[in-house]
Amino acid sequence: MNRDELEGKEEQLKGKVKQGVGNLTNDPNLHDEGVADETAGKVQETFGEGRRKVGDAIKEVGDAIKK
C-alpha cells in the first residue's frame, strides 16, 4: 500500500464522519462536503492502486530482463 492509497482511505473516512455529523446536526452543507471528501478519497485511493500496479509491473519486467 502506498501513500496515495492510505491518504485516500483517510479522506474517505473523514468524509463519512462529516456526512454523519451533517446528518445529526441537520447541516446539509456539511453533509455535502463529506460526500465530496469521500469521493475525492476514492479517486485518490484508486490512483494509488493504479500507480502501485504499474510499479509492480515494471519491477516484474525488470526482474524478467535480469534473468
CHARMM-style PDB file with segment names, atoms N, HN, CA, C and O in Angstrom:
ATOM      1  N   MET     1       0.854  -1.165   0.000  1.00  0.00      PROA
ATOM      2  CA  MET     1       0.000   0.000   0.000  1.00  0.00      PROA
ATOM      3  C   MET     1       0.904   1.233   0.000  1.00  0.00      PROA
ATOM      4  O   MET     1       1.880   1.304   0.747  1.00  0.00      PROA
ATOM      5  N   ASN     2       0.563   2.195  -0.845  1.00  0.00      PROA
ATOM      6  HN  ASN     2      -0.230   2.137  -1.452  1.00  0.00      PROA
ATOM      7  CA  ASN     2       1.392   3.398  -0.919  1.00  0.00      PROA
ATOM      8  C   ASN     2       0.683   4.587  -0.255  1.00  0.00      PROA
ATOM      9  O   ASN     2      -0.426   4.464   0.264  1.00  0.00      PROA
ATOM     10  N   ARG     3       1.348   5.715  -0.291  1.00  0.00      PROA
ATOM     11  HN  ARG     3       2.249   5.815  -0.713  1.00  0.00      PROA
ATOM     12  CA  ARG     3       0.866   6.916   0.392  1.00  0.00      PROA
ATOM     13  C   ARG     3      -0.488   7.371  -0.148  1.00  0.00      PROA
ATOM     14  O   ARG     3      -1.366   7.751   0.626  1.00  0.00      PROA
ATOM     15  N   ASP     4      -0.664   7.336  -1.468  1.00  0.00      PROA
ATOM     16  HN  ASP     4       0.049   7.028  -2.097  1.00  0.00      PROA
ATOM     17  CA  ASP     4      -1.937   7.764  -2.047  1.00  0.00      PROA
ATOM     18  C   ASP     4      -3.086   6.872  -1.592  1.00  0.00      PROA
ATOM     19  O   ASP     4      -4.185   7.362  -1.329  1.00  0.00      PROA
ATOM     20  N   GLU     5      -2.845   5.588  -1.501  1.00  0.00      PROA
ATOM     21  HN  GLU     5      -1.953   5.191  -1.715  1.00  0.00      PROA
ATOM     22  CA  GLU     5      -3.887   4.673  -1.042  1.00  0.00      PROA
ATOM     23  C   GLU     5      -4.268   4.982   0.415  1.00  0.00      PROA
ATOM     24  O   GLU     5      -5.448   5.023   0.761  1.00  0.00      PROA
ATOM     25  N   LEU     6      -3.263   5.194   1.252  1.00  0.00      PROA
ATOM     26  HN  LEU     6      -2.304   5.161   0.971  1.00  0.00      PROA
ATOM     27  CA  LEU     6      -3.529   5.496   2.665  1.00  0.00      PROA
ATOM     28  C   LEU     6      -4.249   6.829   2.836  1.00  0.00      PROA
ATOM     29  O   LEU     6      -5.220   6.930   3.586  1.00  0.00      PROA
ATOM     30  N   GLU     7      -3.766   7.847   2.134  1.00  0.00      PROA
ATOM     31  HN  GLU     7      -2.978   7.765   1.524  1.00  0.00      PROA
ATOM     32  CA  GLU     7      -4.396   9.156   2.241  1.00  0.00      PROA
ATOM     33  C   GLU     7      -5.811   9.129   1.679  1.00  0.00      PROA
ATOM     34  O   GLU     7      -6.697   9.817   2.186  1.00  0.00      PROA
ATOM     35  N   GLY     8      -6.026   8.338   0.632  1.00  0.00      PROA
ATOM     36  HN  GLY     8      -5.307   7.779   0.219  1.00  0.00      PROA
ATOM     37  CA  GLY     8      -7.364   8.207   0.077  1.00  0.00      PROA
ATOM     38  C   GLY     8      -8.326   7.580   1.068  1.00  0.00      PROA
ATOM     39  O   GLY     8      -9.461   8.035   1.215  1.00  0.00      PROA
ATOM     40  N   LYS     9      -7.874   6.540   1.745  1.00  0.00      PROA
ATOM     41  HN  LYS     9      -6.952   6.171   1.625  1.00  0.00      PROA
ATOM     42  CA  LYS     9      -8.719   5.904   2.768  1.00  0.00      PROA
ATOM     43  C   LYS     9      -9.017   6.880   3.906  1.00  0.00      PROA
ATOM     44  O   LYS     9     -10.133   6.923   4.424  1.00  0.00      PROA
ATOM     45  N   GLU    10      -8.010   7.657   4.287  1.00  0.00      PROA
ATOM     46  HN  GLU    10      -7.103   7.622   3.866  1.00  0.00      PROA
ATOM     47  CA  GLU    10      -8.195   8.652   5.347  1.00  0.00      PROA
ATOM     48  C   GLU    10      -9.227   9.694   4.936  1.00  0.00      PROA
ATOM     49  O   GLU    10     -10.087  10.075   5.730  1.00  0.00      PROA
ATOM     50  N   GLU    11      -9.137  10.145   3.702  1.00  0.00      PROA
ATOM     51  HN  GLU    11      -8.438   9.835   3.057  1.00  0.00      PROA
ATOM     52  CA  GLU    11     -10.074  11.158   3.190  1.00  0.00      PROA
ATOM     53  C   GLU    11     -11.495  10.603   3.128  1.00  0.00      PROA
ATOM     54  O   GLU    11     -12.456  11.319   3.410  1.00  0.00      PROA
ATOM     55  N   GLN    12     -11.628   9.327   2.759  1.00  0.00      PROA
ATOM     56  HN  GLN    12     -10.847   8.746   2.530  1.00  0.00      PROA
ATOM     57  CA  GLN    12     -12.946   8.701   2.731  1.00  0.00      PROA
ATOM     58  C   GLN    12     -13.552   8.649   4.126  1.00  0.00      PROA
ATOM     59  O   GLN    12     -14.733   8.940   4.310  1.00  0.00      PROA
ATOM     60  N   LEU    13     -12.739   8.279   5.100  1.00  0.00      PROA
ATOM     61  HN  LEU    13     -11.779   8.043   4.950  1.00  0.00      PROA
ATOM     62  CA  LEU    13     -13.213   8.214   6.481  1.00  0.00      PROA
ATOM     63  C   LEU    13     -13.636   9.591   6.970  1.00  0.00      PROA
ATOM     64  O   LEU    13     -14.679   9.740   7.607  1.00  0.00      PROA
ATOM     65  N   LYS    14     -12.824  10.590   6.672  1.00  0.00      PROA
ATOM     66  HN  LYS    14     -11.977  10.469   6.155  1.00  0.00      PROA
ATOM     67  CA  LYS    14     -13.155  11.962   7.063  1.00  0.00      PROA
ATOM     68  C   LYS    14     -14.480  12.385   6.440  1.00  0.00      PROA
ATOM     69  O   LYS    14     -15.299  13.039   7.085  1.00  0.00      PROA
ATOM     70  N   GLY    15     -14.684  12.007   5.181  1.00  0.00      PROA
ATOM     71  HN  GLY    15     -14.019  11.475   4.657  1.00  0.00      PROA
ATOM     72  CA  GLY    15     -15.938  12.348   4.508  1.00  0.00      PROA
ATOM     73  C   GLY    15     -17.136  11.675   5.144  1.00  0.00      PROA
ATOM     74  O   GLY    15     -18.195  12.287   5.282  1.00  0.00      PROA
ATOM     75  N   LYS    16     -16.978  10.416   5.533  1.00  0.00      PROA
ATOM     76  HN  LYS    16     -16.118   9.919   5.420  1.00  0.00      PROA
ATOM     77  CA  LYS    16     -18.089   9.698   6.173  1.00  0.00      PROA
ATOM     78  C   LYS    16     -18.430  10.319   7.523  1.00  0.00      PROA
ATOM     79  O   LYS    16     -19.600  10.415   7.894  1.00  0.00      PROA
ATOM     80  N   VAL    17     -17.398  10.741   8.256  1.00  0.00      PROA
ATOM     81  HN  VAL    17     -16.448  10.663   7.955  1.00  0.00      PROA
ATOM     82  CA  VAL    17     -17.640  11.391   9.546  1.00  0.00      PROA
ATOM     83  C   VAL    17     -18.384  12.705   9.330  1.00  0.00      PROA
ATOM     84  O   VAL    17     -19.340  12.996  10.048  1.00  0.00      PROA
ATOM     85  N   LYS    18     -17.961  13.496   8.358  1.00  0.00      PROA
ATOM     86  HN  LYS    18     -17.184  13.260   7.775  1.00  0.00      PROA
ATOM     87  CA  LYS    18     -18.638  14.765   8.077  1.00  0.00      PROA
ATOM     88  C   LYS    18     -20.095  14.535   7.678  1.00  0.00      PROA
ATOM     89  O   LYS    18     -20.985  15.285   8.081  1.00  0.00      PROA
ATOM     90  N   GLN    19     -20.327  13.495   6.884  1.00  0.00      PROA
ATOM     91  HN  GLN    19     -19.604  12.886   6.557  1.00  0.00      PROA
ATOM     92  CA  GLN    19     -21.699  13.190   6.496  1.00  0.00      PROA
ATOM     93  C   GLN    19     -22.546  12.868   7.720  1.00  0.00      PROA
ATOM     94  O   GLN    19     -23.670  13.352   7.856  1.00  0.00      PROA
ATOM     95  N   GLY    20     -21.998  12.054   8.601  1.00  0.00      PROA
ATOM     96  HN  GLY    20     -21.085  11.661   8.491  1.00  0.00      PROA
ATOM     97  CA  GLY    20     -22.727  11.688   9.813  1.00  0.00      PROA
ATOM     98  C   GLY    20     -23.017  12.884  10.692  1.00  0.00      PROA
ATOM     99  O   GLY    20     -24.129  13.034  11.197  1.00  0.00      PROA
ATOM    100  N   VAL    21     -22.024  13.738  10.878  1.00  0.00      PROA
ATOM    101  HN  VAL    21     -21.121  13.617  10.468  1.00  0.00      PROA
ATOM    102  CA  VAL    21     -22.217  14.936  11.703  1.00  0.00      PROA
ATOM    103  C   VAL    21     -23.222  15.857  11.029  1.00  0.00      PROA
ATOM    104  O   VAL    21     -24.074  16.449  11.691  1.00  0.00      PROA
ATOM    105  N   GLY    22     -23.120  15.977   9.706  1.00  0.00      PROA
ATOM    106  HN  GLY    22     -22.428  15.497   9.168  1.00  0.00      PROA
ATOM    107  CA  GLY    22     -24.080  16.801   8.974  1.00  0.00      PROA
ATOM    108  C   GLY    22     -25.502  16.296   9.125  1.00  0.00      PROA
ATOM    109  O   GLY    22     -26.438  17.085   9.254  1.00  0.00      PROA
ATOM    110  N   ASN    23     -25.665  14.986   9.109  1.00  0.00      PROA
ATOM    111  HN  ASN    23     -24.905  14.345   9.004  1.00  0.00      PROA
ATOM    112  CA  ASN    23     -26.998  14.404   9.301  1.00  0.00      PROA
ATOM    113  C   ASN    23     -27.509  14.662  10.717  1.00  0.00      PROA
ATOM    114  O   ASN    23     -28.671  15.019  10.911  1.00  0.00      PROA
ATOM    115  N   LEU    24     -26.628  14.477  11.704  1.00  0.00      PROA
ATOM    116  HN  LEU    24     -25.684  14.187  11.546  1.00  0.00      PROA
ATOM    117  CA  LEU    24     -27.032  14.668  13.100  1.00  0.00      PROA
ATOM    118  C   LEU    24     -27.401  16.118  13.411  1.00  0.00      PROA
ATOM    119  O   LEU    24     -28.329  16.382  14.175  1.00  0.00      PROA
ATOM    120  N   THR    25     -26.674  17.038  12.820  1.00  0.00      PROA
ATOM    121  HN  THR    25     -25.920  16.823  12.199  1.00  0.00      PROA
ATOM    122  CA  THR    25     -26.895  18.455  13.109  1.00  0.00      PROA
ATOM    123  C   THR    25     -27.826  19.117  12.104  1.00  0.00      PROA
ATOM    124  O   THR    25     -28.066  20.322  12.174  1.00  0.00      PROA
ATOM    125  N   ASN    26     -28.347  18.334  11.175  1.00  0.00      PROA
ATOM    126  HN  ASN    26     -28.152  17.355  11.118  1.00  0.00      PROA
ATOM    127  CA  ASN    26     -29.234  18.873  10.140  1.00  0.00      PROA
ATOM    128  C   ASN    26     -28.537  19.952   9.308  1.00  0.00      PROA
ATOM    129  O   ASN    26     -29.142  20.968   8.969  1.00  0.00      PROA
ATOM    130  N   ASP    27     -27.264  19.726   8.984  1.00  0.00      PROA
ATOM    131  HN  ASP    27     -26.772  18.900   9.259  1.00  0.00      PROA
ATOM    132  CA  ASP    27     -26.461  20.678   8.213  1.00  0.00      PROA
ATOM    133  C   ASP    27     -26.185  20.080   6.836  1.00  0.00      PROA
ATOM    134  O   ASP    27     -25.242  19.305   6.677  1.00  0.00      PROA
ATOM    135  N   PRO    28     -27.000  20.434   5.840  1.00  0.00      PROA
ATOM    136  CA  PRO    28     -26.811  19.841   4.516  1.00  0.00      PROA
ATOM    137  C   PRO    28     -25.481  20.218   3.866  1.00  0.00      PROA
ATOM    138  O   PRO    28     -24.943  19.449   3.070  1.00  0.00      PROA
ATOM    139  N   ASN    29     -24.949  21.391   4.197  1.00  0.00      PROA
ATOM    140  HN  ASN    29     -25.385  22.015   4.844  1.00  0.00      PROA
ATOM    141  CA  ASN    29     -23.663  21.796   3.624  1.00  0.00      PROA
ATOM    142  C   ASN    29     -22.535  20.899   4.114  1.00  0.00      PROA
ATOM    143  O   ASN    29     -21.673  20.504   3.330  1.00  0.00      PROA
ATOM    144  N   LEU    30     -22.534  20.577   5.396  1.00  0.00      PROA
ATOM    145  HN  LEU    30     -23.235  20.898   6.033  1.00  0.00      PROA
ATOM    146  CA  LEU    30     -21.512  19.703   5.955  1.00  0.00      PROA
ATOM    147  C   LEU    30     -21.648  18.292   5.381  1.00  0.00      PROA
ATOM    148  O   LEU    30     -20.652  17.639   5.071  1.00  0.00      PROA
ATOM    149  N   HSD    31     -22.877  17.836   5.245  1.00  0.00      PROA
ATOM    150  HN  HSD    31     -23.687  18.367   5.496  1.00  0.00      PROA
ATOM    151  CA  HSD    31     -23.115  16.520   4.639  1.00  0.00      PROA
ATOM    152  C   HSD    31     -22.570  16.489   3.216  1.00  0.00      PROA
ATOM    153  O   HSD    31     -21.882  15.543   2.832  1.00  0.00      PROA
ATOM    154  N   ASP    32     -22.874  17.515   2.439  1.00  0.00      PROA
ATOM    155  HN  ASP    32     -23.433  18.283   2.750  1.00  0.00      PROA
ATOM    156  CA  ASP    32     -22.407  17.569   1.051  1.00  0.00      PROA
ATOM    157  C   ASP    32     -20.884  17.658   0.972  1.00  0.00      PROA
ATOM    158  O   ASP    32     -20.268  17.078   0.077  1.00  0.00      PROA
ATOM    159  N   GLU    33     -20.287  18.381   1.902  1.00  0.00      PROA
ATOM    160  HN  GLU    33     -20.788  18.852   2.628  1.00  0.00      PROA
ATOM    161  CA  GLU    33     -18.829  18.464   1.958  1.00  0.00      PROA
ATOM    162  C   GLU    33     -18.244  17.079   2.246  1.00  0.00      PROA
ATOM    163  O   GLU    33     -17.210  16.707   1.692  1.00  0.00      PROA
ATOM    164  N   GLY    34     -18.908  16.331   3.106  1.00  0.00      PROA
ATOM    165  HN  GLY    34     -19.748  16.634   3.556  1.00  0.00      PROA
ATOM    166  CA  GLY    34     -18.478  14.970   3.406  1.00  0.00      PROA
ATOM    167  C   GLY    34     -18.555  14.062   2.195  1.00  0.00      PROA
ATOM    168  O   GLY    34     -17.664  13.246   1.963  1.00  0.00      PROA
ATOM    169  N   VAL    35     -19.626  14.206   1.420  1.00  0.00      PROA
ATOM    170  HN  VAL    35     -20.350  14.870   1.608  1.00  0.00      PROA
ATOM    171  CA  VAL    35     -19.763  13.409   0.191  1.00  0.00      PROA
ATOM    172  C   VAL    35     -18.616  13.726  -0.764  1.00  0.00      PROA
ATOM    173  O   VAL    35     -18.034  12.825  -1.369  1.00  0.00      PROA
ATOM    174  N   ALA    36     -18.295  15.011  -0.893  1.00  0.00      PROA
ATOM    175  HN  ALA    36     -18.767  15.742  -0.401  1.00  0.00      PROA
ATOM    176  CA  ALA    36     -17.199  15.418  -1.780  1.00  0.00      PROA
ATOM    177  C   ALA    36     -15.864  14.866  -1.285  1.00  0.00      PROA
ATOM    178  O   ALA    36     -15.054  14.389  -2.080  1.00  0.00      PROA
ATOM    179  N   ASP    37     -15.632  14.931   0.026  1.00  0.00      PROA
ATOM    180  HN  ASP    37     -16.289  15.319   0.672  1.00  0.00      PROA
ATOM    181  CA  ASP    37     -14.390  14.401   0.589  1.00  0.00      PROA
ATOM    182  C   ASP    37     -14.286  12.896   0.363  1.00  0.00      PROA
ATOM    183  O   ASP    37     -13.225  12.385   0.007  1.00  0.00      PROA
ATOM    184  N   GLU    38     -15.396  12.195   0.572  1.00  0.00      PROA
ATOM    185  HN  GLU    38     -16.259  12.611   0.860  1.00  0.00      PROA
ATOM    186  CA  GLU    38     -15.387  10.744   0.374  1.00  0.00      PROA
ATOM    187  C   GLU    38     -15.090  10.396  -1.076  1.00  0.00      PROA
ATOM    188  O   GLU    38     -14.320   9.476  -1.349  1.00  0.00      PROA
ATOM    189  N   THR    39     -15.691  11.120  -1.999  1.00  0.00      PROA
ATOM    190  HN  THR    39     -16.317  11.868  -1.777  1.00  0.00      PROA
ATOM    191  CA  THR    39     -15.448  10.875  -3.423  1.00  0.00      PROA
ATOM    192  C   THR    39     -14.001  11.170  -3.786  1.00  0.00      PROA
ATOM    193  O   THR    39     -13.379  10.403  -4.522  1.00  0.00      PROA
ATOM    194  N   ALA    40     -13.461  12.266  -3.281  1.00  0.00      PROA
ATOM    195  HN  ALA    40     -13.966  12.889  -2.683  1.00  0.00      PROA
ATOM    196  CA  ALA    40     -12.060  12.605  -3.552  1.00  0.00      PROA
ATOM    197  C   ALA    40     -11.141  11.524  -2.995  1.00  0.00      PROA
ATOM    198  O   ALA    40     -10.136  11.179  -3.617  1.00  0.00      PROA
ATOM    199  N   GLY    41     -11.478  10.999  -1.845  1.00  0.00      PROA
ATOM    200  HN  GLY    41     -12.294  11.279  -1.340  1.00  0.00      PROA
ATOM    201  CA  GLY    41     -10.680   9.931  -1.254  1.00  0.00      PROA
ATOM    202  C   GLY    41     -10.697   8.670  -2.100  1.00  0.00      PROA
ATOM    203  O   GLY    41      -9.672   8.006  -2.250  1.00  0.00      PROA
ATOM    204  N   LYS    42     -11.856   8.338  -2.654  1.00  0.00      PROA
ATOM    205  HN  LYS    42     -12.689   8.878  -2.532  1.00  0.00      PROA
ATOM    206  CA  LYS    42     -11.954   7.161  -3.514  1.00  0.00      PROA
ATOM    207  C   LYS    42     -11.106   7.332  -4.769  1.00  0.00      PROA
ATOM    208  O   LYS    42     -10.450   6.394  -5.219  1.00  0.00      PROA
ATOM    209  N   VAL    43     -11.128   8.541  -5.327  1.00  0.00      PROA
ATOM    210  HN  VAL    43     -11.662   9.303  -4.961  1.00  0.00      PROA
ATOM    211  CA  VAL    43     -10.320   8.812  -6.522  1.00  0.00      PROA
ATOM    212  C   VAL    43      -8.837   8.692  -6.191  1.00  0.00      PROA
ATOM    213  O   VAL    43      -8.080   8.077  -6.943  1.00  0.00      PROA
ATOM    214  N   GLN    44      -8.422   9.271  -5.078  1.00  0.00      PROA
ATOM    215  HN  GLN    44      -9.037   9.770  -4.467  1.00  0.00      PROA
ATOM    216  CA  GLN    44      -7.012   9.213  -4.695  1.00  0.00      PROA
ATOM    217  C   GLN    44      -6.579   7.778  -4.416  1.00  0.00      PROA
ATOM    218  O   GLN    44      -5.481   7.376  -4.801  1.00  0.00      PROA
ATOM    219  N   GLU    45      -7.426   7.010  -3.756  1.00  0.00      PROA
ATOM    220  HN  GLU    45      -8.318   7.336  -3.444  1.00  0.00      PROA
ATOM    221  CA  GLU    45      -7.089   5.619  -3.474  1.00  0.00      PROA
ATOM    222  C   GLU    45      -6.962   4.822  -4.775  1.00  0.00      PROA
ATOM    223  O   GLU    45      -6.040   4.021  -4.924  1.00  0.00      PROA
ATOM    224  N   THR    46      -7.872   5.037  -5.702  1.00  0.00      PROA
ATOM    225  HN  THR    46      -8.622   5.689  -5.581  1.00  0.00      PROA
ATOM    226  CA  THR    46      -7.824   4.343  -6.987  1.00  0.00      PROA
ATOM    227  C   THR    46      -6.565   4.722  -7.757  1.00  0.00      PROA
ATOM    228  O   THR    46      -5.933   3.866  -8.377  1.00  0.00      PROA
ATOM    229  N   PHE    47      -6.199   5.998  -7.719  1.00  0.00      PROA
ATOM    230  HN  PHE    47      -6.712   6.693  -7.215  1.00  0.00      PROA
ATOM    231  CA  PHE    47      -4.964   6.446  -8.364  1.00  0.00      PROA
ATOM    232  C   PHE    47      -3.762   5.734  -7.743  1.00  0.00      PROA
ATOM    233  O   PHE    47      -2.867   5.280  -8.457  1.00  0.00      PROA
ATOM    234  N   GLY    48      -3.745   5.639  -6.434  1.00  0.00      PROA
ATOM    235  HN  GLY    48      -4.472   6.007  -5.855  1.00  0.00      PROA
ATOM    236  CA  GLY    48      -2.650   4.961  -5.738  1.00  0.00      PROA
ATOM    237  C   GLY    48      -2.561   3.494  -6.100  1.00  0.00      PROA
ATOM    238  O   GLY    48      -1.469   2.955  -6.285  1.00  0.00      PROA
ATOM    239  N   GLU    49      -3.720   2.844  -6.201  1.00  0.00      PROA
ATOM    240  HN  GLU    49      -4.606   3.282  -6.051  1.00  0.00      PROA
ATOM    241  CA  GLU    49      -3.733   1.430  -6.594  1.00  0.00      PROA
ATOM    242  C   GLU    49      -3.171   1.260  -8.005  1.00  0.00      PROA
ATOM    243  O   GLU    49      -2.386   0.347  -8.265  1.00  0.00      PROA
ATOM    244  N   GLY    50      -3.574   2.137  -8.902  1.00  0.00      PROA
ATOM    245  HN  GLY    50      -4.211   2.879  -8.691  1.00  0.00      PROA
ATOM    246  CA  GLY    50      -3.061   2.069 -10.275  1.00  0.00      PROA
ATOM    247  C   GLY    50      -1.568   2.291 -10.322  1.00  0.00      PROA
ATOM    248  O   GLY    50      -0.844   1.590 -11.029  1.00  0.00      PROA
ATOM    249  N   ARG    51      -1.112   3.273  -9.565  1.00  0.00      PROA
ATOM    250  HN  ARG    51      -1.700   3.843  -8.991  1.00  0.00      PROA
ATOM    251  CA  ARG    51       0.324   3.574  -9.534  1.00  0.00      PROA
ATOM    252  C   ARG    51       1.111   2.387  -8.990  1.00  0.00      PROA
ATOM    253  O   ARG    51       2.186   2.064  -9.496  1.00  0.00      PROA
ATOM    254  N   ARG    52       0.573   1.738  -7.957  1.00  0.00      PROA
ATOM    255  HN  ARG    52      -0.300   2.000  -7.546  1.00  0.00      PROA
ATOM    256  CA  ARG    52       1.247   0.570  -7.381  1.00  0.00      PROA
ATOM    257  C   ARG    52       1.295  -0.575  -8.391  1.00  0.00      PROA
ATOM    258  O   ARG    52       2.319  -1.247  -8.517  1.00  0.00      PROA
ATOM    259  N   LYS    53       0.206  -0.796  -9.102  1.00  0.00      PROA
ATOM    260  HN  LYS    53      -0.626  -0.250  -9.000  1.00  0.00      PROA
ATOM    261  CA  LYS    53       0.161  -1.883 -10.088  1.00  0.00      PROA
ATOM    262  C   LYS    53       1.147  -1.635 -11.222  1.00  0.00      PROA
ATOM    263  O   LYS    53       1.798  -2.568 -11.693  1.00  0.00      PROA
ATOM    264  N   VAL    54       1.262  -0.389 -11.662  1.00  0.00      PROA
ATOM    265  HN  VAL    54       0.733   0.369 -11.280  1.00  0.00      PROA
ATOM    266  CA  VAL    54       2.235  -0.064 -12.710  1.00  0.00      PROA
ATOM    267  C   VAL    54       3.650  -0.309 -12.191  1.00  0.00      PROA
ATOM    268  O   VAL    54       4.487  -0.869 -12.898  1.00  0.00      PROA
ATOM    269  N   GLY    55       3.910   0.110 -10.961  1.00  0.00      PROA
ATOM    270  HN  GLY    55       3.230   0.565 -10.387  1.00  0.00      PROA
ATOM    271  CA  GLY    55       5.229  -0.115 -10.367  1.00  0.00      PROA
ATOM    272  C   GLY    55       5.556  -1.594 -10.249  1.00  0.00      PROA
ATOM    273  O   GLY    55       6.685  -2.013 -10.506  1.00  0.00      PROA
ATOM    274  N   ASP    56       4.552  -2.389  -9.856  1.00  0.00      PROA
ATOM    275  HN  ASP    56       3.635  -2.049  -9.647  1.00  0.00      PROA
ATOM    276  CA  ASP    56       4.761  -3.835  -9.755  1.00  0.00      PROA
ATOM    277  C   ASP    56       5.051  -4.445 -11.122  1.00  0.00      PROA
ATOM    278  O   ASP    56       5.906  -5.321 -11.250  1.00  0.00      PROA
ATOM    279  N   ALA    57       4.331  -3.977 -12.143  1.00  0.00      PROA
ATOM    280  HN  ALA    57       3.636  -3.265 -12.039  1.00  0.00      PROA
ATOM    281  CA  ALA    57       4.537  -4.500 -13.496  1.00  0.00      PROA
ATOM    282  C   ALA    57       5.936  -4.149 -14.001  1.00  0.00      PROA
ATOM    283  O   ALA    57       6.602  -4.980 -14.619  1.00  0.00      PROA
ATOM    284  N   ILE    58       6.373  -2.941 -13.745  1.00  0.00      PROA
ATOM    285  HN  ILE    58       5.833  -2.266 -13.243  1.00  0.00      PROA
ATOM    286  CA  ILE    58       7.714  -2.522 -14.170  1.00  0.00      PROA
ATOM    287  C   ILE    58       8.773  -3.355 -13.459  1.00  0.00      PROA
ATOM    288  O   ILE    58       9.770  -3.749 -14.063  1.00  0.00      PROA
ATOM    289  N   LYS    59       8.554  -3.619 -12.178  1.00  0.00      PROA
ATOM    290  HN  LYS    59       7.743  -3.298 -11.688  1.00  0.00      PROA
ATOM    291  CA  LYS    59       9.500  -4.446 -11.426  1.00  0.00      PROA
ATOM    292  C   LYS    59       9.563  -5.852 -12.006  1.00  0.00      PROA
ATOM    293  O   LYS    59      10.645  -6.423 -12.144  1.00  0.00      PROA
ATOM    294  N   GLU    60       8.406  -6.411 -12.344  1.00  0.00      PROA
ATOM    295  HN  GLU    60       7.527  -5.948 -12.232  1.00  0.00      PROA
ATOM    296  CA  GLU    60       8.380  -7.756 -12.935  1.00  0.00      PROA
ATOM    297  C   GLU    60       9.124  -7.800 -14.265  1.00  0.00      PROA
ATOM    298  O   GLU    60       9.844  -8.760 -14.543  1.00  0.00      PROA
ATOM    299  N   VAL    61       8.956  -6.767 -15.085  1.00  0.00      PROA
ATOM    300  HN  VAL    61       8.371  -5.987 -14.859  1.00  0.00      PROA
ATOM    301  CA  VAL    61       9.665  -6.716 -16.367  1.00  0.00      PROA
ATOM    302  C   VAL    61      11.160  -6.623 -16.115  1.00  0.00      PROA
ATOM    303  O   VAL    61      11.954  -7.301 -16.767  1.00  0.00      PROA
ATOM    304  N   GLY    62      11.536  -5.775 -15.161  1.00  0.00      PROA
ATOM    305  HN  GLY    62      10.891  -5.224 -14.631  1.00  0.00      PROA
ATOM    306  CA  GLY    62      12.972  -5.649 -14.828  1.00  0.00      PROA
ATOM    307  C   GLY    62      13.552  -6.960 -14.321  1.00  0.00      PROA
ATOM    308  O   GLY    62      14.670  -7.325 -14.683  1.00  0.00      PROA
ATOM    309  N   ASP    63      12.804  -7.666 -13.488  1.00  0.00      PROA
ATOM    310  HN  ASP    63      11.895  -7.369 -13.193  1.00  0.00      PROA
ATOM    311  CA  ASP    63      13.266  -8.946 -12.980  1.00  0.00      PROA
ATOM    312  C   ASP    63      13.389  -9.980 -14.107  1.00  0.00      PROA
ATOM    313  O   ASP    63      14.317 -10.790 -14.120  1.00  0.00      PROA
ATOM    314  N   ALA    64      12.451  -9.940 -15.039  1.00  0.00      PROA
ATOM    315  HN  ALA    64      11.698  -9.283 -15.028  1.00  0.00      PROA
ATOM    316  CA  ALA    64      12.485 -10.889 -16.165  1.00  0.00      PROA
ATOM    317  C   ALA    64      13.674 -10.608 -17.071  1.00  0.00      PROA
ATOM    318  O   ALA    64      14.277 -11.533 -17.616  1.00  0.00      PROA
ATOM    319  N   ILE    65      14.013  -9.333 -17.233  1.00  0.00      PROA
ATOM    320  HN  ILE    65      13.524  -8.581 -16.791  1.00  0.00      PROA
ATOM    321  CA  ILE    65      15.142  -8.964 -18.083  1.00  0.00      PROA
ATOM    322  C   ILE    65      16.446  -9.402 -17.436  1.00  0.00      PROA
ATOM    323  O   ILE    65      17.373  -9.807 -18.137  1.00  0.00      PROA
ATOM    324  N   LYS    66      16.537  -9.330 -16.119  1.00  0.00      PROA
ATOM    325  HN  LYS    66      15.785  -9.001 -15.549  1.00  0.00      PROA
ATOM    326  CA  LYS    66      17.760  -9.711 -15.414  1.00  0.00      PROA
ATOM    327  C   LYS    66      18.058 -11.182 -15.524  1.00  0.00      PROA
ATOM    328  O   LYS    66      19.215 -11.589 -15.418  1.00  0.00      PROA
ATOM    329  N   LYS    67      17.023 -12.003 -15.739  1.00  0.00      PROA
ATOM    330  HN  LYS    67      16.083 -11.672 -15.825  1.00  0.00      PROA
ATOM    331  CA  LYS    67      17.218 -13.469 -15.801  1.00  0.00      PROA
ATOM    332  C   LYS    67      17.788 -13.895 -17.090  1.00  0.00      PROA
ATOM    333  OT1 LYS    67      18.012 -15.087 -17.303  1.00  0.00      PROA
TER     334      LYS     67
END
